[in-house]
Amino acid sequence: MLWLYVIGSFIVLIGISAFFGAPYVPSRRRDVKRMFNELIPLSPDDVVLDLGSGDGIVLREVSRRGARAVGYEIHPLFVWLSKVVSFNDELVTIRWANAWTAAFPSDVTLVYIFSVGRDADKLAQKMQREADVLDRSIQLVCYGNPLPGVTPTRTYEAYTLYIFHPLHRNKA
């Protein structure tokens, strides 16, 4: 009987995750490697935020390249899995967070997301808001669906790179 509760809870958590974010679709390591090689090479100065980091494949690839990786994941099972797999990697941080409501790290340079068409407008608004709050430009790499109405900087295979610039300057 206990196993029915466990399975039921897992299904509910997956449903909540899919409702608030994208469904879980694992990134393929070879695709992520090629993307970072061809589209946007990283340096140790970069801080990459993976919105919906899932099992952490993108985070670990970022870390292998010497950059800092931060993952926001809404599904607690994937948060736990990512933390276990990334254990002792000082360049990887995983937070149990809703990417739509959580603020970006102040030093983020690049945001990575598996893009779902239904959330394209919401994503563009979130990116613009964060660029305005941080008062600097932020790069965005979308895997999957491009953002309608936003001009990409570059594309590579199924990846699209955008740069969001602040629309106003904060006054100190």
FENLINNOR-V843666 format. One record per residue. N is the residue number from 0. RES is the residue in one letter. SS is DSSP state (H for helix, E for strand, C for the rest). PHI is phi in whole degrees, -180 to 180 (NA if undefined). Layout:
n/res/ss/phi
N/RES/SS/PHI
N/RES/SS/PHI
This chain:
n/res/ss/phi
0/M/C/NA
1/L/H/-60
2/W/H/-64
3/L/H/-66
4/Y/H/-66
5/V/H/-63
6/I/H/-64
7/G/H/-61
8/S/H/-63
9/F/H/-62
10/I/H/-64
11/V/H/-63
12/L/H/-62
13/I/H/-64
14/G/H/-62
15/I/H/-63
16/S/H/-61
17/A/H/-67
18/F/H/-68
19/F/H/-85
20/G/C/-139
21/A/C/-89
22/P/C/-66
23/Y/C/-72
24/V/C/-133
25/P/C/-66
26/S/C/-77
27/R/C/-91
28/R/H/-54
29/R/H/-64
30/D/H/-68
31/V/H/-65
32/K/H/-60
33/R/H/-62
34/M/H/-61
35/F/H/-71
36/N/H/-75
37/E/H/-97
38/L/C/-93
39/I/C/-149
40/P/C/-62
41/L/C/-104
42/S/C/-124
43/P/C/-62
44/D/C/-80
45/D/C/-79
46/V/E/-126
47/V/E/-104
48/L/E/-106
49/D/E/-101
50/L/E/-85
51/G/C/82
52/S/C/-73
53/G/C/54
54/D/C/-85
55/G/C/89
56/I/H/-59
57/V/H/-64
58/L/H/-60
59/R/H/-69
60/E/H/-69
61/V/H/-61
62/S/H/-61
63/R/H/-60
64/R/C/-92
65/G/C/87
66/A/C/-95
67/R/E/-86
68/A/E/-124
69/V/E/-126
70/G/E/-115
71/Y/E/-109
72/E/E/-137
73/I/C/-89
74/H/C/-91
75/P/H/-61
76/L/H/-64
77/F/H/-70
78/V/H/-61
79/W/H/-61
80/L/H/-59
81/S/H/-61
82/K/H/-66
83/V/H/-65
84/V/H/-69
85/S/C/-100
86/F/C/-53
87/N/C/72
88/D/C/-92
89/E/C/-69
90/L/C/-90
91/V/E/-112
92/T/E/-128
93/I/E/-122
94/R/E/-118
95/W/E/-81
96/A/C/-152
97/N/C/-87
98/A/C/-61
99/W/C/-76
100/T/C/-111
101/A/C/-78
102/A/C/-74
103/F/C/-74
104/P/C/-59
105/S/C/-64
106/D/C/-107
107/V/C/-62
108/T/C/-115
109/L/E/-144
110/V/E/-114
111/Y/E/-117
112/I/E/-152
113/F/E/-80
114/S/E/-88
115/V/C/-110
116/G/H/-52
117/R/H/-65
118/D/H/-104
119/A/H/-60
120/D/H/-65
121/K/H/-61
122/L/H/-66
123/A/H/-61
124/Q/H/-65
125/K/H/-62
126/M/H/-62
127/Q/H/-65
128/R/H/-60
129/E/H/-68
130/A/H/-63
131/D/H/-66
132/V/H/-64
133/L/H/-79
134/D/C/59
135/R/C/-161
136/S/C/-75
137/I/E/-132
138/Q/E/-89
139/L/E/-131
140/V/E/-112
141/C/E/-104
142/Y/E/-103
143/G/E/107
144/N/C/-83
145/P/C/-73
146/L/C/-90
147/P/C/-67
148/G/C/83
149/V/C/-115
150/T/C/-79
151/P/C/-74
152/T/C/-81
153/R/E/-164
154/T/E/-128
155/Y/E/-151
156/E/C/51
157/A/C/-91
158/Y/E/-101
159/T/E/-128
160/L/E/-105
161/Y/E/-127
162/I/E/-126
163/F/E/-104
164/H/C/-102
165/P/C/-64
166/L/C/-87
167/H/C/-145
168/R/C/-102
169/N/C/-71
170/K/C/-100
171/A/C/-90
